[in-house]
Amino acid sequence: SDTARVLGRMYDGMAYRGYSQQSAEGLALHSGIPVWNALTDTAHPTQALADVMTIQEHSGKPLHEVTMCYIGDANNNVAASLMVAAAKTGMNFRAVSPAEFAPDTQLTARCRKTAGQTGGRITVTDDIAAGVAGCDFIYTDVWVSMGEPGEVWAERISKLKPYQVNRSLLETTGNPEVKFMHCLPAFHNTDT
């Protein structure tokens, strides 16, 4: 709180890129200035804004006609922010993952309510073929999320391997114009 008050006297606003959502909220509470979330463990709204801009630039469609699928660990900060962005812009958003990696149910409910007002749709499924069918954009992220220990890698890889983005999955969309997105960095193996 002391650091936040000092920074609040020096700046008109600040971006927080770190681990804890609680830290970002503490900065905002004690600094008295706007604090933008540039990355926390629960949200990555700046990534989602950049991605929506990319989708708009490369889709050839208005956002309310775009179908985006997030596949893999759909219970992470990037997936959460993309679902919020899709709901607010009226996109058709599909989270495709094993049930244990599905998005937070309370966030999903809020996004569905917002999507109902914007004309968007929010789908959560573990069915890969149905989830990616007709998609304009396939989006994924690393399978081990921020702050998780290295011990979970083998289990995660085993459970998420069927949700891997590869040529076969892209062909399953049935859309020869489908585009692939990743927030980076990408891990190809444990050496990268």
N, C-alpha and C positions, 0 to 999 in steps of 0.2 A: 504494500500500500504506500510506503514511503517513496519508493522508486516511481510509482505511478503518479503521485502528486508532483514530484519534481519534473517528470517528463511533461505532465499536463501544463506546467507553467512555462515550458520551453517550446512546445509545439502546438499547432492547431489541430492535429490529428496524427494517428500513427497506425501502422499495420503490425499485427502480431502474427508471426510465423513460428510456431513452436509445437510443443506436444499437447499441452493441457488446455482444454476448452475452459476449465475453471480459471486458469491463469489469464486467458484473454478477457473473460468476464470480470475478473478482479481489476485488470488494467482499466477497463471501461468504467467500472464503478468508482474507482478512486482517483482517476486522472482528470475527470471532468471534461474530457475531449472525446471526439469520436474515435473508436478503435475498430479497424477493419480486420476481419478474420482472414489471414492469408494462408492459414493451415493450422488445424488442431486435430486432436485424436478423434473428434466426432464430426467435424465438418471441414470442407475445403471449397467454400463458395467462390473464391477467385478462380479456381480451376474450372468450376462449372460455368462461370461467366465466359471464360475464354473458350471453353468447349462449345457453348451455345453460339458464340460468335463464329467459330469455325464451321459448325453445322449449318448456320445460316449462309455463310459464304460458299459452301461446297455442296449444298443439297439441291439447289435449283427449285426448291419448294418453299412455300411459307412454313414457318415452324409448326403450325397446327396440322400440317399434313405429313410431318416427319414422324417416322417410327424409329425409336432408338432402343437397343437392347444392351443392358449391362449384364455381362455374364461372368460368373466366377464367385468370389467372395463378395456378395451383395450387401453385407452388413459392415461396410467400412465407410470412412469419411467421404471418399470420392463418390461412391454409389449413392450415399445419402444426399449429397449436395446436387448430384445430377437429377435425382428423383424430384427434389424440390424445384429445381430449375425447369424440368420438363412439365411439372404440374402448373407452374406459374405461366409458362409460355404456351400451354395447350398442346404439347407434344404427346404422342403415344409412347409411354415408357414401359419397358418390360424388364423386370429383374429376374434373371434366370440363374438359379443356384440350387445346390442341395438345400433341403429345408432348414438345416441347422445354420446355414450361412445366408438365410433370407434377411431382408432389411427389417429393422425395428418395426414392430407392429403398430406402435403409437404414431411413429413418423409416417408410416404407410397410410394410416387412417387420415392423418392431417393432409397428406398429399392428395389422397383420393377426394377429399372434400374440396380442396383447391381446384383440382382438375375438373371436378363437376361444374365449377363456375367458369372455367376457361375453355372447356370443350376437350380437355385432354383425357387420357386414360392411363391408369396405373395398373399393371398386371404383375403379380408375383407368382412364379411357377418354378418347378424343378424339371419340367418337360422341355428338353433342349430343342427338339424339332419344332414344337408349337411356339416356343418362346422366340425363336429367331426367324420364323417364317415371315417373309415379306419385309424384313427390316431394312432400313436405309443405312443405319449406322450400328456397328457392333463395337462395344466398348468393354475393355477389361483393365485390370490392374494387377499388381503382384498378389500372390495368394497368401502371403504372410504379411499382415498389416503392421502398421507402425506400433512399436513398443512391445510386440509379441516376442517371446523367447525363441531361440533357435531350435529348441527341442520339438516344436510343433511342426516343423517343416515336413518330415516324412509323412505324418498323418494327413496334413493339409494336401500335399501333392497327391496322395492316394485318393482322397475324397473328391478333389477338384479336377483330376486328370480328364474325366469325361467332358468337362466344361472348358477345355483348352480351346483357344482360338487357333484354328489352322485352316488350310484350304478346304477341307471337307466341311467344316462348320460354316464357312462363308458360302459354300455351294448350297448348303442346306437352307439358306435364306430364300433361295429361288430368285434372288435379285442380282442380276449380273453387274449392277452399278453399286452394290453395297460397299460401304467404306468402313475401314477399321480405325479405331481410335484407342489410344493408351495414354495415361497421364504421365508416364515415365517417372523414374527410371524403370526399365524392364530388366528382368533377370532371365537369361537364357539357360543358365546353369549356375552352380555355386561358385564358378570362377569369374562371373561377370558382376 
